[in-house]
Amino acid sequence: MNIEPPKLDNLSLAAWPAGEKVSCLAWAGWAVLTPSTWRPLGISGGRKKGTLLVGDGRQAVAQFKWLWIKRKKFDPARWIKRRLRRVAQKQYRKQASAAVGVGDFQRLAWLGAGQLKRASRSQTAIWYGYSQAAKLLLEVVINAGAGDDVVRTLRKEVIASLRACPANGPTLWSVFDTSFVSPAGFDVRKKRINLGDVAMEFVSRSRTIIARQVYPAELALQRRGMDKWLSDCPFPQKRRFKAVGEVRDVNVDTLTIPATARCRVGQRRFPFPLRFVCRRHSAAGVVEETGIGRLLMAEYNWPFRRGGSADSGLDVVSWSLGQMNWSSRNVGRKAGKR
């Protein structure tokens, strides 16, 4: 599998006050910086479309909605004109549709509180944007009733930091200060997001990558050893793992502190009598990132080929492990320079 390096250096802290703690929130091709106290309250959908609700610990402050555009010829100006006819009061449509560039996005429209048709949404503001490189439409619904400070932070700092991943490149994912990267063509199929244990399964046709982080590592290793974590899958699997060879060590040089991962290779097969039907090569690895005290795990499964070797999947496993926690490395490094 051809693996390209992800685009990691495009998040900007320029709009944020010096010294303010921020965290990265990234999902389905878009990324944004938020105050460190904000957390996702609910996530639905995948790479093509979905919603993500964000709160500040007291209330919901914003909802991000995205839609991946498949059409080659897409006119965002025409789309927003139709959209404003549906949601905006007539006298505000023209001034709302002034296009302004915001990071990798072009702002298509801004509707302030009281400019929507529905009276029930008088305390709601909406920002619309489109990224040509990512072919992504983004709608940010802001709870204007959350207070002037929250709305100001969203407009001048959060939205100003919006970035997008190219449509044909790797996708960045980040929640609860835990981040992953999926190769081009992979979409999220399953997720388990808990404080201390975050896992995601990415799929591209018959290939899957399972990425997981458990923290703190010291407590996790008290529960079970590295090899036990290596065999622990966060999502139920119909195919059972059959090892080929012994567990081995593989260097991962892209972590904060380079480390050695414990890796295994083999096959995933259905139970007897279907063990030779739709087999999968399988490679997995686990490593402790001592710089931030986390256990990082990755497993790659792909269609079985006679004469093929599961060792080739270790490159994907090593890449997946090395790209985890990109947000803490990049955002933290930029914040330190300010």
Secondary structure, 3 states (H helix, E strand, C coil): CCCCCCCCCCCCCCCCCCCCCEEEEEECCEEEEEECCCEEEEEEECCCEEEEEEECCCCEEEEEEEEECCCCCCCHHHHHHHHHHHHECHHHHHHHCCCEEECCEEEEEEECCCCECCHHHCCEEEEEEEECCCCEEEEEEEEHHHCHHHHHHHHHHHHHHCEECCCCCCEEEEECCEEEEECCCCEEEEEEEECCEEEEEEEECCEEEEEEEECCHHHHHHHCCHHHHHCCCCCCCCCEEEECCCCEEEEECCCCCCEEEEEEEEEEECCCCCCCCCCEEEEEEEEEECCCCEEEEEEEEEECCCCCCHHHHHHHHHHHHHHCCHHHHHHHHHHHHC
